[in-house]
């Protein structure tokens, strides 16, 4: 016969040793150190204190080595502090733990793009867009990498996908313009650049690209000067202001000569030489975490110095002898980022001069290619559990079973879990109808990770007491651990339907939807119910962190 004390201990084991430990931490009045370090690290990232963020996420990954989200954040902090090799290791660790952590694919792709490792960047951005097919940022990044790699057709498809998601995107139109340059169609390129400026009059890359095309391809010095002046008028002053100003001054000294036969679109005009000096570029790094297809990335910007490799080309143009700075924004490292772009939203901008080269007819670019056909990945498929569905057993020899049960309790108190499980099994065999013996046997086998035996014992306990939330909860946790995520959800929903105020069921449902089923809407629903029922639970910090990282 179970004493009241034994019954209390048995029921407390429902939540397993890990939950009891967290409860003890909660009673002690402190947040678990791992989640606390992650929250501090995120705050440091938002403040721009990247060195402190590195320290916090190093602590978090030490305490929570199997937390993919912590490793992704750690990689972001390392990348911002100029430690790319360590950042790569951190991102790869995150992806080893969770291949579906889309943000880690995006961040690693951005790092490879910084380093001009284009094949690797394309691989990561492709993985990102497969999982987050409705993210225009991912398609823009993929198009940029493809364009640099010379995959013009693929790049145009990626830009068109981003464009159809957001027809006001100057980045997508700018990408089309650069692709048209590589196709030898400078006049179409100028129309795309003009359309990009029409969407955002202060979009510096398109302004400088349009000026470059006017000067180097269309040989229209007057139009080029007007666009150079528009670029020079931007506030804050571009980092390459002196270089562009010198170029504009040299054009002002050059007599404007009428061109009797303007250049034709075909044959393709050769590309101008790329800039050979060091150039600075920006990269966007997503630092949110977990899986959420509809989520828009949180953007943190950094600058990294990179060196472009020379490209051998010949240019038949009167401008070819000028400074390499004339072709600044046709350098792939400048295609989508200007040195002034980062501060626009914070410091304001100076409007373009009233007299500029953009005519109303140029605001509509040539036809945009059809977007890439998006084939979203299929939803995850999980095996289904073959229920034993035993009948309620008949009572056995309770007196003999009690001796085995007492021995099991002694073994358990001495942390001899294998011996305790065997003794509980013996008690259940002697009296198959003894609920506590069947239930405790299932719990011990779960703790020993003998899931098949745990599932069978849990089903037997439920056959004895079908309304036992404790037995069904343990059964659901074992189904989850065994890979039967769909069946685990079904069992937890039965618990929630019988007792809507049971916070542990809501938490477990949120975890499965977030981690296994990748259904963030359902995960959010159950996590919010959990917080409403038990806002001071020690797991509440982790849940709030997930909700913050996965906004609706």
Secondary structure as UniProt FT lines:
FT   HELIX           4..12
FT   HELIX           13..15
FT   HELIX           16..27
FT   TURN            28..29
FT   HELIX           33..47
FT   HELIX           50..63
FT   TURN            65..66
FT   HELIX           68..80
FT   TURN            81..82
FT   HELIX           84..97
FT   TURN            99..100
FT   HELIX           102..114
FT   TURN            115..116
FT   HELIX           118..131
FT   TURN            133..134
FT   HELIX           136..148
FT   TURN            149..150
FT   HELIX           152..165
FT   TURN            167..168
FT   HELIX           170..182
FT   TURN            183..184
FT   HELIX           186..199
FT   TURN            201..202
FT   HELIX           204..216
FT   HELIX           221..232
FT   TURN            239..240
FT   HELIX           241..252
FT   STRAND          279..286
FT   TURN            293..294
FT   STRAND          299..306
FT   TURN            318..321
FT   HELIX           324..330
FT   HELIX           332..334
FT   TURN            339..340
FT   HELIX           341..343
FT   HELIX           344..347
FT   HELIX           360..363
FT   HELIX           398..413
FT   TURN            414..415
FT   HELIX           417..430
FT   TURN            432..433
FT   HELIX           435..447
FT   TURN            448..449
FT   HELIX           451..464
FT   TURN            466..467
FT   HELIX           469..481
FT   TURN            482..483
FT   HELIX           485..498
FT   TURN            500..501
FT   HELIX           503..515
FT   HELIX           520..533
FT   TURN            535..536
FT   TURN            538..539
FT   HELIX           540..549
//
